[in-house]
Amino acid sequence: MIDESSSTITSSLSDSKEDANGLISCSCSSKTTRYRFLASVYGFSKIQYYDYSDLSKLREDELNLGEDFYFYTNYYLGVSDGVGGWSSYGVDSSKVSRDIMNNCKYYASEEEKCLINSHNGTVLKPNEILTMAYDKELEYYNQLNIDKPLGSTTACVLHLDSLTCSLSYTNIGDSGFMILRKSEIENQQQTLFVAKDRSRIINGLGKAPYQLSFLPPRMIETKEYFHDSPSDAVTETNIITLKEEDIIIMGSDGLFDNIKTDYVAEYVNEIFPNGSIDDVPKLARELAEIARNQHRKIDDIVCLCAKVVKH
């Protein structure tokens, strides 16, 4: 693990008193430095590549992300990309992508409720959140009892430990993320880390992403379809200790196929010449626009940006 920072925890004991049973109890005051994500998202669907109307004023809940989706909370981030090939089976390729992210947000939010009046950090790691989301969708699919696929999706989920500021992630497929940090010498954002994706190499066809699939038994038995689960994801725990003001840029392959990770920091420094990211929504919006204007790969784009801040 790369250790670049530390959190500060101080406690004091006060107000001791004796209860009716003669036992000594005390109330404790505690001052704890916590960290969280300050996040924003932007993106476009494939059909908006040549839409030259002003999309910059759209709210997050008005975005058309096609088959991509996302979630974020104080301590968790996630993006997904529904596999469009299922549309030929009459399947809504965006459904599983949205369901998995919404399920992740539900479990992440429930986990964060445990932090209220608690001096402990969140416990559930990204792969656990993703597994619970997958199991919930699998239960829903089984209850439908239909002899056709529900669809499949890639998924990438991050977790920030609120106390140690350490980052963990799980990634199945070719969505991903990278971390930027401002150089104290050059006052410019520099790439600190790029996540690994999880894809197969298919002879003659190139790469194919691993994906969370929901298929009827007859399709699984043929072994002609990808049928992956969260256990197949790349999962790394406490890979790096983040610092206040560090930047996370997450996206589907629609983002990173159009803006190669080698050039992301360069674009970020053009958007914010002094190296300080003081407008996270602007960062997400500008990067999504740059990706759309590249026209290297016409695909759905989701760009989820987050800054590490003190609670």
Buried (B, 14 or more C-beta within 10 A) or exposed (E): EBEEBEBEEEEEEEEEEEEEEEEEEEEEEEEBBBBBBBBBBBBBBBEBBEEEEEBEEBEBEEBBBBBBBBBBBBBBBBBBBBBBEBBEEEBBBBBBBBBBBBBBBBBBEEBBEEBEEEEEBBEBBBBBBBBBBBEBBBEEBEEEEEEBBBBBBBBBBBBBBBBBBBBBBBBBBBBBBBBBBBEEEEEBBBBBBBBEBBBEEEEEEEEBBBBBBBBBEEBEEEEEBBBBBBEBBBBBBBBBBBBEBBBBBBBBBBBBBBBEBEEBBEBBBEBBEEBEBEBBBBBBBBBBBBBBEEEEBBBBBBBBBBBBBEE
